[in-house]
Amino acid sequence: MTPERFSECLLHIRWTPINLASALQCDLSWVEALEAGNAEVPTGLAEWLETLARCHEKAGVPTTYRGRGHD
């Protein structure tokens, strides 16, 4: 997985590197190294991120609730 695709997957999932580090319970510095291309994304992690990103891409974001408040 390229650093660009890694970042793109996080964007589709709507996660920051901090969110991913929290989910994985790992060091933020390692996630930042993955994002910068200074460390290789492990195959299992790449597959998991791709799966999540595809699900989010397919599902999209509902627009029905835009502008809703506390009614």
PQR file of N, CA, C, O and H, with PARSE charges and radii, in Angstrom:
ATOM      1  N   MET A   1       0.857  -1.170   0.000 -0.4000 1.5000
ATOM      2  CA  MET A   1       0.000   0.000   0.000 -0.0000 2.0000
ATOM      3  C   MET A   1       0.900   1.228   0.000  0.5500 1.7000
ATOM      4  O   MET A   1       1.842   1.330   0.785 -0.5500 1.4000
ATOM      5  N   THR A   2       0.594   2.140  -0.881 -0.4000 1.5000
ATOM      6  CA  THR A   2       1.369   3.376  -0.959 -0.0000 2.0000
ATOM      7  C   THR A   2       0.947   4.322   0.164  0.5500 1.7000
ATOM      8  O   THR A   2      -0.155   4.198   0.699 -0.5500 1.4000
ATOM      9  H   THR A   2      -0.172   2.057  -1.519  0.4000 1.0000
ATOM     10  N   PRO A   3       1.811   5.258   0.517 -0.5600 1.5000
ATOM     11  CA  PRO A   3       1.413   6.249   1.513  0.2800 2.0000
ATOM     12  C   PRO A   3       0.182   7.049   1.068  0.5500 1.7000
ATOM     13  O   PRO A   3      -0.648   7.436   1.891 -0.5500 1.4000
ATOM     14  N   GLU A   4       0.077   7.289  -0.234 -0.4000 1.5000
ATOM     15  CA  GLU A   4      -1.078   8.032  -0.758 -0.0000 2.0000
ATOM     16  C   GLU A   4      -2.376   7.253  -0.539  0.5500 1.7000
ATOM     17  O   GLU A   4      -3.384   7.820  -0.117 -0.5500 1.4000
ATOM     18  H   GLU A   4       0.751   6.975  -0.903  0.4000 1.0000
ATOM     19  N   ARG A   5      -2.344   5.950  -0.828 -0.4000 1.5000
ATOM     20  CA  ARG A   5      -3.542   5.128  -0.644 -0.0000 2.0000
ATOM     21  C   ARG A   5      -3.862   4.981   0.843  0.5500 1.7000
ATOM     22  O   ARG A   5      -5.031   4.967   1.230 -0.5500 1.4000
ATOM     23  H   ARG A   5      -1.525   5.489  -1.170  0.4000 1.0000
ATOM     24  N   PHE A   6      -2.840   4.873   1.665 -0.4000 1.5000
ATOM     25  CA  PHE A   6      -3.034   4.807   3.111 -0.0000 2.0000
ATOM     26  C   PHE A   6      -3.822   6.034   3.582  0.5500 1.7000
ATOM     27  O   PHE A   6      -4.810   5.904   4.304 -0.5500 1.4000
ATOM     28  H   PHE A   6      -1.890   4.884   1.352  0.4000 1.0000
ATOM     29  N   SER A   7      -3.380   7.211   3.171 -0.4000 1.5000
ATOM     30  CA  SER A   7      -4.056   8.456   3.548 -0.0000 2.0000
ATOM     31  C   SER A   7      -5.462   8.519   2.970  0.5500 1.7000
ATOM     32  O   SER A   7      -6.392   8.991   3.623 -0.5500 1.4000
ATOM     33  H   SER A   7      -2.577   7.316   2.584  0.4000 1.0000
ATOM     34  N   GLU A   8      -5.608   8.040   1.738 -0.4000 1.5000
ATOM     35  CA  GLU A   8      -6.922   8.029   1.095 -0.0000 2.0000
ATOM     36  C   GLU A   8      -7.891   7.118   1.851  0.5500 1.7000
ATOM     37  O   GLU A   8      -9.059   7.464   2.029 -0.5500 1.4000
ATOM     38  H   GLU A   8      -4.852   7.657   1.207  0.4000 1.0000
ATOM     39  N   CYS A   9      -7.411   5.966   2.290 -0.4000 1.5000
ATOM     40  CA  CYS A   9      -8.257   5.056   3.060 -0.0000 2.0000
ATOM     41  C   CYS A   9      -8.709   5.722   4.353  0.5500 1.7000
ATOM     42  O   CYS A   9      -9.885   5.651   4.712 -0.5500 1.4000
ATOM     43  H   CYS A   9      -6.462   5.685   2.144  0.4000 1.0000
ATOM     44  N   LEU A  10      -7.783   6.366   5.049 -0.4000 1.5000
ATOM     45  CA  LEU A  10      -8.157   7.050   6.282 -0.0000 2.0000
ATOM     46  C   LEU A  10      -9.189   8.139   6.005  0.5500 1.7000
ATOM     47  O   LEU A  10     -10.111   8.341   6.796 -0.5500 1.4000
ATOM     48  H   LEU A  10      -6.828   6.424   4.757  0.4000 1.0000
ATOM     49  N   LEU A  11      -9.035   8.835   4.890 -0.4000 1.5000
ATOM     50  CA  LEU A  11      -9.986   9.877   4.518 -0.0000 2.0000
ATOM     51  C   LEU A  11     -11.384   9.294   4.309  0.5500 1.7000
ATOM     52  O   LEU A  11     -12.369   9.852   4.792 -0.5500 1.4000
ATOM     53  H   LEU A  11      -8.287   8.672   4.248  0.4000 1.0000
ATOM     54  N   HIS A  12     -11.470   8.171   3.591 -0.4000 1.5000
ATOM     55  CA  HIS A  12     -12.768   7.542   3.346 -0.0000 2.0000
ATOM     56  C   HIS A  12     -13.401   7.035   4.638  0.5500 1.7000
ATOM     57  O   HIS A  12     -14.618   7.101   4.810 -0.5500 1.4000
ATOM     58  H   HIS A  12     -10.669   7.717   3.199  0.4000 1.0000
ATOM     59  N   ILE A  13     -12.573   6.534   5.537 -0.4000 1.5000
ATOM     60  CA  ILE A  13     -13.066   6.020   6.811 -0.0000 2.0000
ATOM     61  C   ILE A  13     -13.388   7.164   7.769  0.5500 1.7000
ATOM     62  O   ILE A  13     -14.095   6.980   8.760 -0.5500 1.4000
ATOM     63  H   ILE A  13     -11.585   6.481   5.398  0.4000 1.0000
ATOM     64  N   ARG A  14     -12.861   8.341   7.459 -0.4000 1.5000
ATOM     65  CA  ARG A  14     -13.023   9.538   8.288 -0.0000 2.0000
ATOM     66  C   ARG A  14     -12.269   9.402   9.609  0.5500 1.7000
ATOM     67  O   ARG A  14     -12.736   9.814  10.671 -0.5500 1.4000
ATOM     68  H   ARG A  14     -12.286   8.491   6.654  0.4000 1.0000
ATOM     69  N   TRP A  15     -11.081   8.805   9.494 -0.4000 1.5000
ATOM     70  CA  TRP A  15     -10.199   8.660  10.644 -0.0000 2.0000
ATOM     71  C   TRP A  15      -8.964   9.511  10.438  0.5500 1.7000
ATOM     72  O   TRP A  15      -8.489   9.690   9.316 -0.5500 1.4000
ATOM     73  H   TRP A  15     -10.701   8.471   8.631  0.4000 1.0000
ATOM     74  N   THR A  16      -8.458  10.027  11.527 -0.4000 1.5000
ATOM     75  CA  THR A  16      -7.152  10.671  11.539 -0.0000 2.0000
ATOM     76  C   THR A  16      -6.133   9.616  11.948  0.5500 1.7000
ATOM     77  O   THR A  16      -6.512   8.541  12.413 -0.5500 1.4000
ATOM     78  H   THR A  16      -8.844   9.882  12.438  0.4000 1.0000
ATOM     79  N   PRO A  17      -4.852   9.906  11.782 -0.5600 1.5000
ATOM     80  CA  PRO A  17      -3.845   8.970  12.295  0.2800 2.0000
ATOM     81  C   PRO A  17      -4.029   8.687  13.796  0.5500 1.7000
ATOM     82  O   PRO A  17      -3.752   7.581  14.259 -0.5500 1.4000
ATOM     83  N   ILE A  18      -4.492   9.679  14.539 -0.4000 1.5000
ATOM     84  CA  ILE A  18      -4.732   9.470  15.970 -0.0000 2.0000
ATOM     85  C   ILE A  18      -5.834   8.435  16.184  0.5500 1.7000
ATOM     86  O   ILE A  18      -5.721   7.577  17.059 -0.5500 1.4000
ATOM     87  H   ILE A  18      -4.718  10.577  14.162  0.4000 1.0000
ATOM     88  N   ASN A  19      -6.903   8.516  15.381 -0.4000 1.5000
ATOM     89  CA  ASN A  19      -7.986   7.543  15.496 -0.0000 2.0000
ATOM     90  C   ASN A  19      -7.504   6.132  15.194  0.5500 1.7000
ATOM     91  O   ASN A  19      -7.870   5.179  15.883 -0.5500 1.4000
ATOM     92  H   ASN A  19      -6.994   9.213  14.670  0.4000 1.0000
ATOM     93  N   LEU A  20      -6.679   6.004  14.157 -0.4000 1.5000
ATOM     94  CA  LEU A  20      -6.159   4.685  13.803 -0.0000 2.0000
ATOM     95  C   LEU A  20      -5.245   4.155  14.902  0.5500 1.7000
ATOM     96  O   LEU A  20      -5.341   2.987  15.278 -0.5500 1.4000
ATOM     97  H   LEU A  20      -6.382   6.778  13.598  0.4000 1.0000
ATOM     98  N   ALA A  21      -4.375   4.991  15.410 -0.4000 1.5000
ATOM     99  CA  ALA A  21      -3.481   4.566  16.491 -0.0000 2.0000
ATOM    100  C   ALA A  21      -4.292   4.127  17.708  0.5500 1.7000
ATOM    101  O   ALA A  21      -3.945   3.151  18.373 -0.5500 1.4000
ATOM    102  H   ALA A  21      -4.297   5.940  15.105  0.4000 1.0000
ATOM    103  N   SER A  22      -5.359   4.844  17.991 -0.4000 1.5000
ATOM    104  CA  SER A  22      -6.226   4.472  19.107 -0.0000 2.0000
ATOM    105  C   SER A  22      -6.902   3.132  18.853  0.5500 1.7000
ATOM    106  O   SER A  22      -6.949   2.282  19.742 -0.5500 1.4000
ATOM    107  H   SER A  22      -5.641   5.636  17.451  0.4000 1.0000
ATOM    108  N   ALA A  23      -7.429   2.937  17.642 -0.4000 1.5000
ATOM    109  CA  ALA A  23      -8.098   1.680  17.303 -0.0000 2.0000
ATOM    110  C   ALA A  23      -7.137   0.498  17.386  0.5500 1.7000
ATOM    111  O   ALA A  23      -7.498  -0.574  17.871 -0.5500 1.4000
ATOM    112  H   ALA A  23      -7.391   3.627  16.920  0.4000 1.0000
ATOM    113  N   LEU A  24      -5.915   0.703  16.910 -0.4000 1.5000
ATOM    114  CA  LEU A  24      -4.914  -0.371  16.908 -0.0000 2.0000
ATOM    115  C   LEU A  24      -4.183  -0.489  18.240  0.5500 1.7000
ATOM    116  O   LEU A  24      -3.481  -1.469  18.486 -0.5500 1.4000
ATOM    117  H   LEU A  24      -5.622   1.574  16.516  0.4000 1.0000
ATOM    118  N   GLN A  25      -4.353   0.513  19.096 -0.4000 1.5000
ATOM    119  CA  GLN A  25      -3.637   0.586  20.365 -0.0000 2.0000
ATOM    120  C   GLN A  25      -2.122   0.479  20.134  0.5500 1.7000
ATOM    121  O   GLN A  25      -1.421  -0.334  20.737 -0.5500 1.4000
ATOM    122  H   GLN A  25      -4.924   1.309  18.896  0.4000 1.0000
ATOM    123  N   CYS A  26      -1.664   1.348  19.227 -0.4000 1.5000
ATOM    124  CA  CYS A  26      -0.239   1.380  18.890 -0.0000 2.0000
ATOM    125  C   CYS A  26       0.262   2.818  18.995  0.5500 1.7000
ATOM    126  O   CYS A  26      -0.513   3.740  19.251 -0.5500 1.4000
ATOM    127  H   CYS A  26      -2.233   2.009  18.737  0.4000 1.0000
ATOM    128  N   ASP A  27       1.550   2.995  18.797 -0.4000 1.5000
ATOM    129  CA  ASP A  27       2.143   4.327  18.871 -0.0000 2.0000
ATOM    130  C   ASP A  27       1.726   5.178  17.678  0.5500 1.7000
ATOM    131  O   ASP A  27       1.759   4.721  16.536 -0.5500 1.4000
ATOM    132  H   ASP A  27       2.179   2.246  18.589  0.4000 1.0000
ATOM    133  N   LEU A  28       1.339   6.399  17.952 -0.4000 1.5000
ATOM    134  CA  LEU A  28       0.994   7.350  16.905 -0.0000 2.0000
ATOM    135  C   LEU A  28       2.179   7.562  15.962  0.5500 1.7000
ATOM    136  O   LEU A  28       1.989   7.728  14.758 -0.5500 1.4000
ATOM    137  H   LEU A  28       1.313   6.770  18.880  0.4000 1.0000
ATOM    138  N   SER A  29       3.377   7.557  16.492 -0.4000 1.5000
ATOM    139  CA  SER A  29       4.564   7.782  15.657 -0.0000 2.0000
ATOM    140  C   SER A  29       4.704   6.710  14.578  0.5500 1.7000
ATOM    141  O   SER A  29       5.188   7.000  13.484 -0.5500 1.4000
ATOM    142  H   SER A  29       3.532   7.422  17.471  0.4000 1.0000
ATOM    143  N   TRP A  30       4.289   5.479  14.869 -0.4000 1.5000
ATOM    144  CA  TRP A  30       4.346   4.413  13.870 -0.0000 2.0000
ATOM    145  C   TRP A  30       3.327   4.678  12.766  0.5500 1.7000
ATOM    146  O   TRP A  30       3.634   4.523  11.584 -0.5500 1.4000
ATOM    147  H   TRP A  30       3.896   5.244  15.758  0.4000 1.0000
ATOM    148  N   VAL A  31       2.113   5.079  13.151 -0.4000 1.5000
ATOM    149  CA  VAL A  31       1.077   5.393  12.156 -0.0000 2.0000
ATOM    150  C   VAL A  31       1.527   6.566  11.293  0.5500 1.7000
ATOM    151  O   VAL A  31       1.316   6.561  10.080 -0.5500 1.4000
ATOM    152  H   VAL A  31       1.863   5.205  14.111  0.4000 1.0000
ATOM    153  N   GLU A  32       2.140   7.563  11.906 -0.4000 1.5000
ATOM    154  CA  GLU A  32       2.652   8.701  11.143 -0.0000 2.0000
ATOM    155  C   GLU A  32       3.762   8.270  10.185  0.5500 1.7000
ATOM    156  O   GLU A  32       3.870   8.807   9.082 -0.5500 1.4000
ATOM    157  H   GLU A  32       2.311   7.566  12.892  0.4000 1.0000
ATOM    158  N   ALA A  33       4.580   7.315  10.593 -0.4000 1.5000
ATOM    159  CA  ALA A  33       5.622   6.786   9.704 -0.0000 2.0000
ATOM    160  C   ALA A  33       4.994   6.049   8.525  0.5500 1.7000
ATOM    161  O   ALA A  33       5.493   6.144   7.404 -0.5500 1.4000
ATOM    162  H   ALA A  33       4.493   6.879  11.489  0.4000 1.0000
ATOM    163  N   LEU A  34       3.919   5.324   8.761 -0.4000 1.5000
ATOM    164  CA  LEU A  34       3.202   4.648   7.669 -0.0000 2.0000
ATOM    165  C   LEU A  34       2.662   5.681   6.687  0.5500 1.7000
ATOM    166  O   LEU A  34       2.789   5.529   5.472 -0.5500 1.4000
ATOM    167  H   LEU A  34       3.514   5.247   9.672  0.4000 1.0000
ATOM    168  N   GLU A  35       2.065   6.720   7.228 -0.4000 1.5000
ATOM    169  CA  GLU A  35       1.464   7.773   6.413 -0.0000 2.0000
ATOM    170  C   GLU A  35       2.512   8.513   5.581  0.5500 1.7000
ATOM    171  O   GLU A  35       2.248   8.899   4.443 -0.5500 1.4000
ATOM    172  H   GLU A  35       1.962   6.843   8.215  0.4000 1.0000
ATOM    173  N   ALA A  36       3.686   8.706   6.146 -0.4000 1.5000
ATOM    174  CA  ALA A  36       4.759   9.435   5.456 -0.0000 2.0000
ATOM    175  C   ALA A  36       5.560   8.555   4.509  0.5500 1.7000
ATOM    176  O   ALA A  36       6.380   9.053   3.737 -0.5500 1.4000
ATOM    177  H   ALA A  36       3.901   8.393   7.071  0.4000 1.0000
ATOM    178  N   GLY A  37       5.325   7.247   4.566 -0.4000 1.5000
ATOM    179  CA  GLY A  37       6.084   6.337   3.713 -0.0000 2.0000
ATOM    180  C   GLY A  37       7.428   5.952   4.306  0.5500 1.7000
ATOM    181  O   GLY A  37       8.283   5.407   3.609 -0.5500 1.4000
ATOM    182  H   GLY A  37       4.659   6.843   5.193  0.4000 1.0000
ATOM    183  N   ASN A  38       7.619   6.234   5.592 -0.4000 1.5000
ATOM    184  CA  ASN A  38       8.872   5.891   6.259 -0.0000 2.0000
ATOM    185  C   ASN A  38       8.847   4.490   6.860  0.5500 1.7000
ATOM    186  O   ASN A  38       9.862   4.007   7.361 -0.5500 1.4000
ATOM    187  H   ASN A  38       6.924   6.677   6.158  0.4000 1.0000
ATOM    188  N   ALA A  39       7.697   3.846   6.810 -0.4000 1.5000
ATOM    189  CA  ALA A  39       7.553   2.457   7.244 -0.0000 2.0000
ATOM    190  C   ALA A  39       6.554   1.802   6.298  0.5500 1.7000
ATOM    191  O   ALA A  39       5.633   2.451   5.803 -0.5500 1.4000
ATOM    192  H   ALA A  39       6.872   4.239   6.403  0.4000 1.0000
ATOM    193  N   GLU A  40       6.747   0.523   6.058 -0.4000 1.5000
ATOM    194  CA  GLU A  40       5.868  -0.212   5.149 -0.0000 2.0000
ATOM    195  C   GLU A  40       4.600  -0.639   5.884  0.5500 1.7000
ATOM    196  O   GLU A  40       4.661  -1.131   7.011 -0.5500 1.4000
ATOM    197  H   GLU A  40       7.495  -0.004   6.461  0.4000 1.0000
ATOM    198  N   VAL A  41       3.455  -0.446   5.237 -0.4000 1.5000
ATOM    199  CA  VAL A  41       2.186  -0.860   5.816 -0.0000 2.0000
ATOM    200  C   VAL A  41       2.110  -2.385   5.746  0.5500 1.7000
ATOM    201  O   VAL A  41       2.185  -2.950   4.654 -0.5500 1.4000
ATOM    202  H   VAL A  41       3.406  -0.047   4.322  0.4000 1.0000
ATOM    203  N   PRO A  42       1.966  -3.057   6.878 -0.5600 1.5000
ATOM    204  CA  PRO A  42       1.858  -4.515   6.861  0.2800 2.0000
ATOM    205  C   PRO A  42       0.671  -4.969   6.017  0.5500 1.7000
ATOM    206  O   PRO A  42      -0.358  -4.296   5.960 -0.5500 1.4000
ATOM    207  N   THR A  43       0.824  -6.091   5.377 -0.4000 1.5000
ATOM    208  CA  THR A  43      -0.206  -6.613   4.465 -0.0000 2.0000
ATOM    209  C   THR A  43      -1.565  -6.731   5.136  0.5500 1.7000
ATOM    210  O   THR A  43      -2.576  -6.319   4.566 -0.5500 1.4000
ATOM    211  H   THR A  43       1.660  -6.638   5.422  0.4000 1.0000
ATOM    212  N   GLY A  44      -1.598  -7.283   6.330 -0.4000 1.5000
ATOM    213  CA  GLY A  44      -2.875  -7.457   7.026 -0.0000 2.0000
ATOM    214  C   GLY A  44      -3.554  -6.135   7.328  0.5500 1.7000
ATOM    215  O   GLY A  44      -4.775  -6.022   7.217 -0.5500 1.4000
ATOM    216  H   GLY A  44      -0.777  -7.617   6.793  0.4000 1.0000
ATOM    217  N   LEU A  45      -2.781  -5.144   7.704 -0.4000 1.5000
ATOM    218  CA  LEU A  45      -3.330  -3.820   7.981 -0.0000 2.0000
ATOM    219  C   LEU A  45      -3.830  -3.175   6.695  0.5500 1.7000
ATOM    220  O   LEU A  45      -4.894  -2.555   6.677 -0.5500 1.4000
ATOM    221  H   LEU A  45      -1.789  -5.236   7.794  0.4000 1.0000
ATOM    222  N   ALA A  46      -3.060  -3.323   5.617 -0.4000 1.5000
ATOM    223  CA  ALA A  46      -3.473  -2.766   4.325 -0.0000 2.0000
ATOM    224  C   ALA A  46      -4.795  -3.383   3.870  0.5500 1.7000
ATOM    225  O   ALA A  46      -5.680  -2.673   3.393 -0.5500 1.4000
ATOM    226  H   ALA A  46      -2.196  -3.826   5.631  0.4000 1.0000
ATOM    227  N   GLU A  47      -4.928  -4.687   4.014 -0.4000 1.5000
ATOM    228  CA  GLU A  47      -6.167  -5.363   3.604 -0.0000 2.0000
ATOM    229  C   GLU A  47      -7.348  -4.884   4.443  0.5500 1.7000
ATOM    230  O   GLU A  47      -8.438  -4.667   3.913 -0.5500 1.4000
ATOM    231  H   GLU A  47      -4.209  -5.264   4.402  0.4000 1.0000
ATOM    232  N   TRP A  48      -7.142  -4.721   5.731 -0.4000 1.5000
ATOM    233  CA  TRP A  48      -8.198  -4.270   6.629 -0.0000 2.0000
ATOM    234  C   TRP A  48      -8.631  -2.853   6.281  0.5500 1.7000
ATOM    235  O   TRP A  48      -9.825  -2.563   6.214 -0.5500 1.4000
ATOM    236  H   TRP A  48      -6.257  -4.897   6.162  0.4000 1.0000
ATOM    237  N   LEU A  49      -7.660  -1.969   6.059 -0.4000 1.5000
ATOM    238  CA  LEU A  49      -7.985  -0.585   5.697 -0.0000 2.0000
ATOM    239  C   LEU A  49      -8.701  -0.513   4.357  0.5500 1.7000
ATOM    240  O   LEU A  49      -9.646   0.259   4.197 -0.5500 1.4000
ATOM    241  H   LEU A  49      -6.689  -2.204   6.114  0.4000 1.0000
ATOM    242  N   GLU A  50      -8.256  -1.315   3.395 -0.4000 1.5000
ATOM    243  CA  GLU A  50      -8.918  -1.347   2.077 -0.0000 2.0000
ATOM    244  C   GLU A  50     -10.369  -1.792   2.224  0.5500 1.7000
ATOM    245  O   GLU A  50     -11.263  -1.224   1.596 -0.5500 1.4000
ATOM    246  H   GLU A  50      -7.488  -1.942   3.525  0.4000 1.0000
ATOM    247  N   THR A  51     -10.602  -2.807   3.051 -0.4000 1.5000
ATOM    248  CA  THR A  51     -11.965  -3.304   3.265 -0.0000 2.0000
ATOM    249  C   THR A  51     -12.839  -2.228   3.880  0.5500 1.7000
ATOM    250  O   THR A  51     -13.955  -1.991   3.418 -0.5500 1.4000
ATOM    251  H   THR A  51      -9.876  -3.269   3.561  0.4000 1.0000
ATOM    252  N   LEU A  52     -12.339  -1.577   4.915 -0.4000 1.5000
ATOM    253  CA  LEU A  52     -13.102  -0.498   5.553 -0.0000 2.0000
ATOM    254  C   LEU A  52     -13.362   0.647   4.585  0.5500 1.7000
ATOM    255  O   LEU A  52     -14.473   1.174   4.525 -0.5500 1.4000
ATOM    256  H   LEU A  52     -11.432  -1.769   5.290  0.4000 1.0000
ATOM    257  N   ALA A  53     -12.339   1.034   3.826 -0.4000 1.5000
ATOM    258  CA  ALA A  53     -12.486   2.148   2.886 -0.0000 2.0000
ATOM    259  C   ALA A  53     -13.524   1.816   1.815  0.5500 1.7000
ATOM    260  O   ALA A  53     -14.350   2.661   1.470 -0.5500 1.4000
ATOM    261  H   ALA A  53     -11.436   0.606   3.874  0.4000 1.0000
ATOM    262  N   ARG A  54     -13.486   0.592   1.288 -0.4000 1.5000
ATOM    263  CA  ARG A  54     -14.470   0.207   0.263 -0.0000 2.0000
ATOM    264  C   ARG A  54     -15.890   0.248   0.822  0.5500 1.7000
ATOM    265  O   ARG A  54     -16.816   0.694   0.144 -0.5500 1.4000
ATOM    266  H   ARG A  54     -12.815  -0.095   1.568  0.4000 1.0000
ATOM    267  N   CYS A  55     -16.059  -0.216   2.055 -0.4000 1.5000
ATOM    268  CA  CYS A  55     -17.391  -0.180   2.684 -0.0000 2.0000
ATOM    269  C   CYS A  55     -17.886   1.258   2.813  0.5500 1.7000
ATOM    270  O   CYS A  55     -19.042   1.553   2.511 -0.5500 1.4000
ATOM    271  H   CYS A  55     -15.308  -0.578   2.606  0.4000 1.0000
ATOM    272  N   HIS A  56     -17.011   2.140   3.258 -0.4000 1.5000
ATOM    273  CA  HIS A  56     -17.394   3.546   3.424 -0.0000 2.0000
ATOM    274  C   HIS A  56     -17.628   4.221   2.083  0.5500 1.7000
ATOM    275  O   HIS A  56     -18.542   5.034   1.949 -0.5500 1.4000
ATOM    276  H   HIS A  56     -16.072   1.900   3.503  0.4000 1.0000
ATOM    277  N   GLU A  57     -16.810   3.891   1.089 -0.4000 1.5000
ATOM    278  CA  GLU A  57     -17.002   4.456  -0.250 -0.0000 2.0000
ATOM    279  C   GLU A  57     -18.355   4.040  -0.805  0.5500 1.7000
ATOM    280  O   GLU A  57     -19.078   4.858  -1.374 -0.5500 1.4000
ATOM    281  H   GLU A  57     -16.068   3.230   1.198  0.4000 1.0000
ATOM    282  N   LYS A  58     -18.695   2.772  -0.638 -0.4000 1.5000
ATOM    283  CA  LYS A  58     -19.949   2.237  -1.177 -0.0000 2.0000
ATOM    284  C   LYS A  58     -21.155   2.810  -0.433  0.5500 1.7000
ATOM    285  O   LYS A  58     -22.150   3.181  -1.055 -0.5500 1.4000
ATOM    286  H   LYS A  58     -18.108   2.107  -0.175  0.4000 1.0000
ATOM    287  N   ALA A  59     -21.067   2.882   0.885 -0.4000 1.5000
ATOM    288  CA  ALA A  59     -22.200   3.341   1.685 -0.0000 2.0000
ATOM    289  C   ALA A  59     -22.426   4.843   1.557  0.5500 1.7000
ATOM    290  O   ALA A  59     -23.564   5.310   1.601 -0.5500 1.4000
ATOM    291  H   ALA A  59     -20.258   2.581   1.390  0.4000 1.0000
ATOM    292  N   GLY A  60     -21.350   5.590   1.400 -0.4000 1.5000
ATOM    293  CA  GLY A  60     -21.485   7.034   1.323 -0.0000 2.0000
ATOM    294  C   GLY A  60     -21.949   7.623   2.647  0.5500 1.7000
ATOM    295  O   GLY A  60     -21.963   6.949   3.677 -0.5500 1.4000
ATOM    296  H   GLY A  60     -20.425   5.210   1.365  0.4000 1.0000
ATOM    297  N   VAL A  61     -22.321   8.874   2.597 -0.4000 1.5000
ATOM    298  CA  VAL A  61     -22.806   9.572   3.783 -0.0000 2.0000
ATOM    299  C   VAL A  61     -24.232  10.028   3.492  0.5500 1.7000
ATOM    300  O   VAL A  61     -24.477  10.680   2.477 -0.5500 1.4000
ATOM    301  H   VAL A  61     -22.310   9.421   1.760  0.4000 1.0000
ATOM    302  N   PRO A  62     -25.168   9.695   4.367 -0.5600 1.5000
ATOM    303  CA  PRO A  62     -26.545  10.129   4.128  0.2800 2.0000
ATOM    304  C   PRO A  62     -26.639  11.655   4.155  0.5500 1.7000
ATOM    305  O   PRO A  62     -26.060  12.308   5.023 -0.5500 1.4000
ATOM    306  N   THR A  63     -27.366  12.203   3.208 -0.4000 1.5000
ATOM    307  CA  THR A  63     -27.532  13.654   3.149 -0.0000 2.0000
ATOM    308  C   THR A  63     -28.859  14.100   3.765  0.5500 1.7000
ATOM    309  O   THR A  63     -29.093  15.295   3.940 -0.5500 1.4000
ATOM    310  H   THR A  63     -27.837  11.673   2.503  0.4000 1.0000
ATOM    311  N   THR A  64     -29.707  13.159   4.085 -0.4000 1.5000
ATOM    312  CA  THR A  64     -31.029  13.452   4.635 -0.0000 2.0000
ATOM    313  C   THR A  64     -30.973  14.286   5.907  0.5500 1.7000
ATOM    314  O   THR A  64     -31.898  15.044   6.198 -0.5500 1.4000
ATOM    315  H   THR A  64     -29.517  12.188   3.943  0.4000 1.0000
ATOM    316  N   TYR A  65     -29.897  14.147   6.658 -0.4000 1.5000
ATOM    317  CA  TYR A  65     -29.828  14.763   7.982 -0.0000 2.0000
ATOM    318  C   TYR A  65     -29.083  16.081   8.013  0.5500 1.7000
ATOM    319  O   TYR A  65     -28.905  16.666   9.081 -0.5500 1.4000
ATOM    320  H   TYR A  65     -29.146  13.531   6.421  0.4000 1.0000
ATOM    321  N   ARG A  66     -28.650  16.549   6.873 -0.4000 1.5000
ATOM    322  CA  ARG A  66     -27.915  17.817   6.827 -0.0000 2.0000
ATOM    323  C   ARG A  66     -28.796  18.949   7.321  0.5500 1.7000
ATOM    324  O   ARG A  66     -29.964  19.059   6.949 -0.5500 1.4000
ATOM    325  H   ARG A  66     -28.795  16.073   6.005  0.4000 1.0000
ATOM    326  N   GLY A  67     -28.222  19.777   8.155 -0.4000 1.5000
ATOM    327  CA  GLY A  67     -28.946  20.913   8.683 -0.0000 2.0000
ATOM    328  C   GLY A  67     -29.868  20.617   9.841  0.5500 1.7000
ATOM    329  O   GLY A  67     -30.531  21.513  10.363 -0.5500 1.4000
ATOM    330  H   GLY A  67     -27.273  19.688   8.457  0.4000 1.0000
ATOM    331  N   ARG A  68     -29.911  19.341  10.248 -0.4000 1.5000
ATOM    332  CA  ARG A  68     -30.801  18.968  11.351 -0.0000 2.0000
ATOM    333  C   ARG A  68     -30.249  19.488  12.662  0.5500 1.7000
ATOM    334  O   ARG A  68     -29.035  19.567  12.853 -0.5500 1.4000
ATOM    335  H   ARG A  68     -29.372  18.613   9.823  0.4000 1.0000
ATOM    336  N   GLY A  69     -31.118  19.830  13.532 -0.4000 1.5000
ATOM    337  CA  GLY A  69     -30.738  20.282  14.869 -0.0000 2.0000
ATOM    338  C   GLY A  69     -31.528  19.513  15.910  0.5500 1.7000
ATOM    339  O   GLY A  69     -32.053  18.431  15.649 -0.5500 1.4000
ATOM    340  H   GLY A  69     -32.104  19.766  13.378  0.4000 1.0000
ATOM    341  N   HIS A  70     -31.596  20.072  17.045 -0.4000 1.5000
ATOM    342  CA  HIS A  70     -32.376  19.452  18.127 -0.0000 2.0000
ATOM    343  C   HIS A  70     -33.812  19.900  17.975  0.5500 1.7000
ATOM    344  O   HIS A  70     -34.190  20.982  18.424 -0.5500 1.4000
ATOM    345  H   HIS A  70     -31.170  20.951  17.257  0.4000 1.0000
ATOM    346  N   ASP A  71     -34.605  19.066  17.342 -0.4000 1.5000
ATOM    347  CA  ASP A  71     -36.021  19.387  17.119 -0.0000 2.0000
ATOM    348  C   ASP A  71     -36.870  19.031  18.312  0.5500 1.7000
ATOM    349  O   ASP A  71     -38.083  19.236  18.290 -0.5500 1.4000
ATOM    350  H   ASP A  71     -34.298  18.187  16.977  0.4000 1.0000
TER
END
